[in-house]
Amino acid sequence: MPKERLHVLFISELYPNPVRPALGIFVENQARHLLPYCDVTVIAPVRVFPHLRLWKRLIRPRSFLKEWKQWQAELRHIPFYRESDSGIPVFYPRYTSPPRQIFHGLWGFFAYPFLLNLLKDLHHSHHFDLVHAHYASPCGVIALLARRWMKLPVIVSIHGADVTYTAKQNPVSATIIRWVFRNADAILANSTWTMRQIVRYGGTPEKAQIVRLGGNPSDAMTNLQARRIRNEAINLLSVGYLEERKGHSYVLHALRRLRDEGHLRYVIVGDGSQREPLERLARSLGIDDIVSFEGYKPHQEVWRYFASCDIFVLPSWNEAFGIVYIEALSQGKPVIGCEGAGGPEDLKALGDCIELVKPRDVESLVVALRRLINDPERRRQMGEIGQRIVQEYFSWERNAADTFAIYCQILQR
């Protein structure tokens, strides 16, 4: 145990800001729960490059101009510095880089020159003991480049996208991910599946460890969930970005087959590129009257949706963890996820709290949903088991204690 209080630098692109208050909320939760152990300063780089969705509107000048102005306004609304409600200093330096679709593995090398002066100023004033980067690219790259002169240990947390997206993008990106895994002093994985992928891309079992994320709500959020809205319907819920791999379309097809077997309602919380196609699909299937697209909701508001549902369903494939499964279980809800996904597989190994279905398989989803819809006692039992699992394995307090223990191990080496 260090004799003095540690000073830790977090580097994470995913971190809440005034425009996207739920962005990287899990990183903020970890930082906040580490405060009893150490001081935390956060650098949350903001990429300044028009997103692909904007460029797609270039053929419609008025729409393009409107989106461009909105994008500029959002950037202006993100400050360079602010202090979080927990008292954590957070810096939002800007950087630019080529499109994600081709060059994501290189983003850290583009960002580092933009962040260099800030890194030097903060290290001079805070005398950090170690750097904790979230994701290998770009923040792990930034941390390792800075280590050449900071002379500090670098710990990298891998949450999934590095091995599900970046490493598979092209050989250059894969090489960069391997370089980060090879040179980091410690690698934290969020699931057994992620751990296997880290080893596959060159991380050694000796430096990689599983540190489970938290899913327990704060006291304020717990009070919110008491105001549960009840009705006669069986309420299905999905929470997550509206993108193809999350599997919302398969739930819609399954719901079409099940709607005559009971009073059902399906609530979808989240936004993304697939919202309009999913809304069209619901109309074409004739189930738009029982499907509600709620859009994006701040994280503290999502808890009431968990509390009001009867079944949480997200048949997402290529999922390294999926913290929403843990949050649903914390509210005593049975969960449906996919076979082969990191978080769902780990949860199934810990207890009978989740139904696993085949990826991209409507029939498998229909069977799992029908089983839970028709068996309220099984729903209750799964919910109780899930709550116990979250309390024992997936609290933010345990996450912070385990993370701090790794900090101490690395520094003692």
C-alpha positions as semicolon CSV with decimal commas, in nm:
position;residue;x (nm);y (nm);z (nm)
1;M;0,000;0,000;0,000
2;P;0,143;0,341;-0,096
3;K;0,229;0,563;0,199
4;E;0,069;0,869;0,041
5;R;-0,252;0,922;-0,148
6;L;-0,214;0,835;-0,516
7;H;-0,265;1,082;-0,799
8;V;-0,413;0,908;-1,102
9;L;-0,461;1,048;-1,452
10;F;-0,758;0,906;-1,644
11;I;-0,752;0,943;-2,023
12;S;-1,082;0,851;-2,185
13;E;-1,263;0,974;-2,494
14;L;-1,580;0,833;-2,346
15;Y;-1,671;1,058;-2,056
16;P;-1,990;1,256;-1,985
17;N;-2,007;1,612;-2,114
18;P;-2,286;1,873;-2,134
19;V;-2,387;1,757;-2,483
20;R;-2,377;1,382;-2,412
21;P;-2,425;1,338;-2,035
22;A;-2,445;0,957;-2,060
23;L;-2,132;0,915;-2,274
24;G;-1,895;0,683;-2,089
25;I;-2,100;0,700;-1,770
26;F;-1,928;0,377;-1,661
27;V;-1,588;0,550;-1,672
28;E;-1,722;0,835;-1,461
29;N;-1,871;0,588;-1,213
30;Q;-1,534;0,416;-1,175
31;A;-1,353;0,748;-1,128
32;R;-1,606;0,864;-0,870
33;H;-1,584;0,544;-0,666
34;L;-1,203;0,557;-0,670
35;L;-1,205;0,888;-0,482
36;P;-1,192;0,723;-0,135
37;Y;-0,861;0,568;-0,246
38;C;-0,692;0,827;-0,469
39;D;-0,720;1,162;-0,643
40;V;-0,837;1,142;-1,004
41;T;-0,789;1,392;-1,286
42;V;-0,957;1,325;-1,621
43;I;-0,857;1,416;-1,975
44;A;-1,148;1,347;-2,210
45;P;-1,030;1,432;-2,564
46;V;-1,295;1,571;-2,800
47;R;-1,248;1,488;-3,166
48;V;-1,317;1,778;-3,401
49;F;-1,407;1,624;-3,735
50;P;-1,755;1,616;-3,894
51;H;-1,918;1,277;-3,840
52;L;-2,017;1,051;-4,128
53;R;-2,389;1,119;-4,080
54;L;-2,327;1,484;-4,160
55;W;-2,136;1,411;-4,482
56;K;-2,418;1,188;-4,603
57;R;-2,639;1,498;-4,616
58;L;-2,403;1,683;-4,847
59;I;-2,632;1,617;-5,144
60;R;-2,905;1,813;-4,962
61;P;-2,745;2,153;-4,893
62;R;-3,012;2,284;-4,655
63;S;-3,009;1,972;-4,443
64;F;-2,629;1,966;-4,452
65;L;-2,606;2,329;-4,338
66;K;-2,853;2,266;-4,054
67;E;-2,657;1,964;-3,931
68;W;-2,329;2,152;-3,967
69;K;-2,455;2,436;-3,748
70;Q;-2,586;2,190;-3,490
71;W;-2,251;2,009;-3,482
72;Q;-2,066;2,339;-3,435
73;A;-2,306;2,444;-3,158
74;E;-2,251;2,116;-2,975
75;L;-1,875;2,160;-2,988
76;R;-1,905;2,512;-2,845
77;H;-2,124;2,377;-2,566
78;I;-1,847;2,144;-2,443
79;P;-1,613;2,347;-2,219
80;F;-1,238;2,302;-2,210
81;Y;-1,258;2,242;-1,835
82;R;-1,518;2,173;-1,572
83;E;-1,537;2,012;-1,231
84;S;-1,777;1,722;-1,197
85;D;-2,040;1,698;-0,924
86;S;-1,797;1,466;-0,741
87;G;-1,523;1,728;-0,753
88;I;-1,320;1,553;-1,024
89;P;-1,139;1,796;-1,257
90;V;-1,221;1,711;-1,620
91;F;-1,044;1,856;-1,924
92;Y;-1,189;1,839;-2,276
93;P;-0,902;1,923;-2,515
94;R;-0,978;1,920;-2,888
95;Y;-0,798;1,719;-3,152
96;T;-0,861;1,611;-3,509
97;S;-0,799;1,293;-3,705
98;P;-0,903;1,117;-4,029
99;P;-1,231;0,921;-4,058
100;R;-1,296;0,644;-3,807
101;Q;-1,407;0,402;-4,076
102;I;-1,048;0,365;-4,206
103;F;-0,804;0,516;-3,958
104;H;-0,937;0,452;-3,608
105;G;-0,626;0,266;-3,495
106;L;-0,416;0,574;-3,576
107;W;-0,626;0,825;-3,384
108;G;-0,397;0,822;-3,080
109;F;-0,097;0,929;-3,289
110;F;-0,298;1,219;-3,433
111;A;-0,434;1,321;-3,092
112;Y;-0,108;1,311;-2,896
113;P;0,045;1,635;-3,038
114;F;-0,277;1,822;-2,957
115;L;-0,271;1,697;-2,595
116;L;0,103;1,720;-2,529
117;N;0,116;2,064;-2,363
118;L;-0,184;1,987;-2,143
119;L;-0,029;1,657;-2,037
120;K;0,297;1,831;-1,944
121;D;0,121;2,108;-1,750
122;L;-0,096;1,866;-1,554
123;H;0,190;1,629;-1,475
124;H;0,402;1,924;-1,357
125;S;0,128;2,045;-1,122
126;H;-0,015;1,709;-1,004
127;H;0,286;1,474;-1,011
128;F;0,081;1,173;-1,120
129;D;0,168;0,826;-0,998
130;L;0,017;0,637;-1,290
131;V;-0,199;0,676;-1,602
132;H;-0,520;0,481;-1,653
133;A;-0,638;0,485;-2,017
134;H;-0,979;0,359;-2,125
135;Y;-0,964;0,179;-2,460
136;A;-0,641;0,098;-2,639
137;S;-0,723;0,336;-2,922
138;P;-0,686;0,625;-2,906
139;C;-0,628;0,674;-2,533
140;G;-0,397;0,380;-2,470
141;V;-0,176;0,503;-2,754
142;I;-0,174;0,856;-2,607
143;A;-0,075;0,720;-2,264
144;L;0,210;0,508;-2,400
145;L;0,347;0,794;-2,608
146;A;0,341;1,018;-2,299
147;R;0,508;0,748;-2,088
148;R;0,836;0,811;-2,272
149;W;0,882;1,130;-2,070
150;M;0,630;1,088;-1,784
151;K;0,807;0,764;-1,679
152;L;0,486;0,629;-1,525
153;P;0,307;0,293;-1,533
154;V;0,021;0,274;-1,785
155;I;-0,292;0,072;-1,719
156;V;-0,541;0,020;-2,002
157;S;-0,906;-0,082;-1,960
158;I;-1,052;-0,270;-2,257
159;H;-1,429;-0,244;-2,292
160;G;-1,478;-0,422;-2,625
161;A;-1,454;-0,193;-2,927
162;D;-1,076;-0,232;-2,952
163;V;-1,112;-0,605;-3,023
164;T;-1,455;-0,611;-3,189
165;Y;-1,398;-0,317;-3,424
166;T;-1,056;-0,147;-3,432
167;A;-0,835;-0,456;-3,442
168;K;-1,046;-0,601;-3,723
169;Q;-1,045;-0,283;-3,928
170;N;-0,715;-0,336;-4,110
171;P;-0,365;-0,478;-4,044
172;V;-0,230;-0,140;-3,931
173;S;-0,499;-0,102;-3,664
174;A;-0,448;-0,461;-3,549
175;T;-0,074;-0,396;-3,516
176;I;-0,138;-0,087;-3,304
177;I;-0,375;-0,275;-3,072
178;R;-0,111;-0,546;-3,030
179;W;0,151;-0,279;-2,956
180;V;-0,066;-0,131;-2,680
181;F;-0,135;-0,473;-2,526
182;R;0,233;-0,562;-2,539
183;N;0,355;-0,240;-2,377
184;A;0,089;-0,158;-2,117
185;D;0,186;-0,243;-1,759
186;A;-0,157;-0,389;-1,687
187;I;-0,471;-0,456;-1,890
188;L;-0,817;-0,465;-1,732
189;A;-1,086;-0,671;-1,909
190;N;-1,459;-0,640;-1,845
191;S;-1,547;-1,005;-1,914
192;T;-1,402;-1,350;-1,977
193;W;-1,469;-1,308;-2,349
194;T;-1,280;-0,978;-2,359
195;M;-0,994;-1,141;-2,170
196;R;-0,967;-1,411;-2,438
197;Q;-0,961;-1,147;-2,712
198;I;-0,685;-0,953;-2,533
199;V;-0,470;-1,267;-2,523
200;R;-0,555;-1,334;-2,888
201;Y;-0,413;-0,993;-2,980
202;G;-0,092;-1,029;-2,786
203;G;-0,177;-0,942;-2,427
204;T;-0,027;-1,188;-2,180
205;P;-0,240;-1,357;-1,912
206;E;0,013;-1,235;-1,655
207;K;-0,065;-0,866;-1,717
208;A;-0,436;-0,897;-1,804
209;Q;-0,700;-0,926;-1,531
210;I;-1,080;-0,927;-1,524
211;V;-1,225;-0,637;-1,325
212;R;-1,604;-0,646;-1,336
213;L;-1,790;-0,320;-1,392
214;G;-2,065;-0,202;-1,160
215;G;-2,437;-0,199;-1,219
216;N;-2,574;-0,080;-0,888
217;P;-2,765;0,251;-0,888
218;S;-2,691;0,540;-0,656
219;D;-2,930;0,617;-0,370
220;A;-3,094;0,892;-0,575
221;M;-3,156;0,651;-0,861
222;T;-3,289;0,387;-0,624
223;N;-3,545;0,634;-0,494
224;L;-3,650;0,703;-0,853
225;Q;-3,721;0,338;-0,922
226;A;-3,978;0,320;-0,640
227;R;-4,226;0,514;-0,855
228;R;-4,305;0,213;-1,068
229;I;-4,590;0,234;-1,319
230;R;-4,796;-0,086;-1,327
231;N;-5,044;-0,204;-1,587
232;E;-5,184;-0,532;-1,715
233;A;-4,937;-0,565;-2,001
234;I;-4,617;-0,767;-1,995
235;N;-4,360;-0,494;-2,049
236;L;-4,051;-0,574;-2,256
237;L;-3,762;-0,329;-2,249
238;S;-3,446;-0,268;-2,452
239;V;-3,192;0,000;-2,365
240;G;-2,901;0,080;-2,596
241;Y;-2,785;0,247;-2,913
242;L;-3,010;0,176;-3,209
243;E;-2,763;-0,005;-3,430
244;E;-2,793;-0,335;-3,612
245;R;-2,580;-0,549;-3,380
246;K;-2,801;-0,468;-3,080
247;G;-3,072;-0,692;-3,227
248;H;-3,380;-0,469;-3,191
249;S;-3,518;-0,583;-3,527
250;Y;-3,519;-0,947;-3,410
251;V;-3,723;-0,851;-3,104
252;L;-3,975;-0,677;-3,331
253;H;-4,011;-0,987;-3,549
254;A;-4,048;-1,205;-3,238
255;L;-4,307;-0,967;-3,096
256;R;-4,514;-0,997;-3,414
257;R;-4,538;-1,371;-3,357
258;L;-4,618;-1,334;-2,988
259;R;-4,861;-1,044;-2,980
260;D;-5,170;-1,269;-2,994
261;E;-5,049;-1,474;-2,695
262;G;-5,091;-1,198;-2,438
263;H;-5,109;-0,828;-2,366
264;L;-4,757;-0,717;-2,457
265;R;-4,579;-0,384;-2,478
266;Y;-4,225;-0,316;-2,600
267;V;-4,035;-0,003;-2,493
268;I;-3,710;0,093;-2,666
269;V;-3,486;0,349;-2,493
270;G;-3,200;0,489;-2,696
271;D;-3,124;0,656;-3,024
272;G;-2,906;0,589;-3,324
273;S;-2,882;0,542;-3,699
274;Q;-3,137;0,259;-3,705
275;R;-3,427;0,444;-3,546
276;E;-3,614;0,527;-3,867
277;P;-3,566;0,177;-4,018
278;L;-3,686;0,020;-3,693
279;E;-3,992;0,245;-3,681
280;R;-4,074;0,149;-4,041
281;L;-4,028;-0,218;-3,954
282;A;-4,268;-0,191;-3,659
283;R;-4,531;-0,034;-3,885
284;S;-4,484;-0,295;-4,157
285;L;-4,523;-0,574;-3,901
286;G;-4,842;-0,416;-3,767
287;I;-4,710;-0,383;-3,412
288;D;-4,639;-0,009;-3,395
289;D;-4,937;0,027;-3,157
290;I;-4,755;-0,176;-2,888
291;V;-4,401;-0,048;-2,956
292;S;-4,278;0,277;-2,804
293;F;-3,957;0,448;-2,920
294;E;-3,857;0,665;-2,624
295;G;-3,535;0,804;-2,775
296;Y;-3,230;0,907;-2,575
297;K;-3,278;0,948;-2,199
298;P;-3,028;1,075;-1,939
299;H;-2,883;0,788;-1,739
300;Q;-3,062;0,884;-1,416
301;E;-3,398;0,864;-1,599
302;V;-3,336;0,517;-1,742
303;W;-3,376;0,353;-1,400
304;R;-3,753;0,405;-1,400
305;Y;-3,774;0,212;-1,727
306;F;-3,583;-0,077;-1,571
307;A;-3,817;-0,064;-1,272
308;S;-4,131;-0,068;-1,486
309;C;-4,039;-0,356;-1,716
310;D;-4,111;-0,726;-1,669
311;I;-3,842;-0,860;-1,904
312;F;-3,525;-0,692;-2,026
313;V;-3,431;-0,813;-2,374
314;L;-3,128;-0,715;-2,579
315;P;-3,017;-0,993;-2,820
316;S;-2,696;-0,808;-2,902
317;W;-2,413;-1,002;-3,064
318;N;-2,047;-0,902;-3,062
319;E;-2,106;-0,764;-2,711
320;A;-1,796;-0,755;-2,491
321;F;-1,994;-0,684;-2,174
322;G;-2,320;-0,488;-2,184
323;I;-2,361;-0,296;-1,860
324;V;-2,736;-0,257;-1,920
325;Y;-2,782;-0,627;-1,841
326;I;-2,633;-0,565;-1,496
327;E;-2,848;-0,257;-1,441
328;A;-3,164;-0,451;-1,528
329;L;-3,063;-0,735;-1,296
330;S;-3,000;-0,486;-1,015
331;Q;-3,372;-0,405;-1,033
332;G;-3,470;-0,773;-1,009
333;K;-3,557;-0,822;-1,376
334;P;-3,502;-1,137;-1,583
335;V;-3,275;-1,075;-1,879
336;I;-3,239;-1,212;-2,233
337;G;-2,904;-1,185;-2,412
338;C;-2,705;-1,369;-2,679
339;E;-2,490;-1,679;-2,666
340;G;-2,124;-1,598;-2,721
341;A;-2,150;-1,241;-2,587
342;G;-1,910;-1,147;-2,306
343;G;-2,137;-1,014;-2,033
344;P;-2,431;-1,254;-2,088
345;E;-2,203;-1,560;-2,089
346;D;-2,036;-1,451;-1,763
347;L;-2,375;-1,387;-1,602
348;K;-2,504;-1,731;-1,703
349;A;-2,195;-1,887;-1,546
350;L;-2,268;-1,706;-1,219
351;G;-2,633;-1,814;-1,193
352;D;-2,970;-1,867;-1,361
353;C;-3,051;-1,499;-1,412
354;I;-3,041;-1,478;-1,791
355;E;-3,182;-1,660;-2,094
356;L;-2,928;-1,697;-2,374
357;V;-3,055;-1,705;-2,733
358;K;-2,882;-1,769;-3,062
359;P;-2,757;-1,453;-3,236
360;R;-2,975;-1,327;-3,524
361;D;-3,232;-1,601;-3,461
362;V;-3,597;-1,502;-3,429
363;E;-3,713;-1,854;-3,342
364;S;-3,472;-1,881;-3,049
365;L;-3,590;-1,542;-2,925
366;V;-3,957;-1,638;-2,956
367;V;-3,899;-1,951;-2,745
368;A;-3,715;-1,759;-2,470
369;L;-3,969;-1,476;-2,458
370;R;-4,266;-1,716;-2,456
371;R;-4,112;-1,910;-2,168
372;L;-4,076;-1,596;-1,955
373;I;-4,406;-1,437;-2,059
374;N;-4,599;-1,747;-1,955
375;D;-4,412;-1,814;-1,630
376;P;-4,423;-1,523;-1,382
377;E;-4,269;-1,741;-1,110
378;R;-3,961;-1,803;-1,324
379;R;-3,936;-1,430;-1,391
380;R;-3,944;-1,367;-1,017
381;Q;-3,682;-1,631;-0,940
382;M;-3,446;-1,512;-1,213
383;G;-3,483;-1,155;-1,088
384;E;-3,396;-1,252;-0,731
385;I;-3,091;-1,451;-0,844
386;G;-2,982;-1,160;-1,063
387;Q;-3,004;-0,912;-0,779
388;R;-2,785;-1,131;-0,559
389;I;-2,528;-1,169;-0,837
390;V;-2,508;-0,793;-0,892
391;Q;-2,473;-0,725;-0,520
392;E;-2,191;-0,979;-0,487
393;Y;-1,997;-0,932;-0,809
394;F;-2,096;-0,613;-0,990
395;S;-2,093;-0,320;-0,748
396;W;-1,899;-0,003;-0,824
397;E;-1,753;-0,021;-0,475
398;R;-1,598;-0,360;-0,554
399;N;-1,483;-0,235;-0,894
400;A;-1,300;0,057;-0,731
401;A;-1,141;-0,163;-0,462
402;D;-1,020;-0,417;-0,721
403;T;-0,889;-0,142;-0,950
404;F;-0,701;0,028;-0,668
405;A;-0,548;-0,305;-0,564
406;I;-0,408;-0,340;-0,916
407;Y;-0,271;0,015;-0,899
408;C;-0,083;-0,081;-0,584
409;Q;0,049;-0,405;-0,736
410;I;0,184;-0,223;-1,040
411;L;0,350;0,050;-0,832
412;Q;0,509;-0,206;-0,598
413;R;0,673;-0,377;-0,894
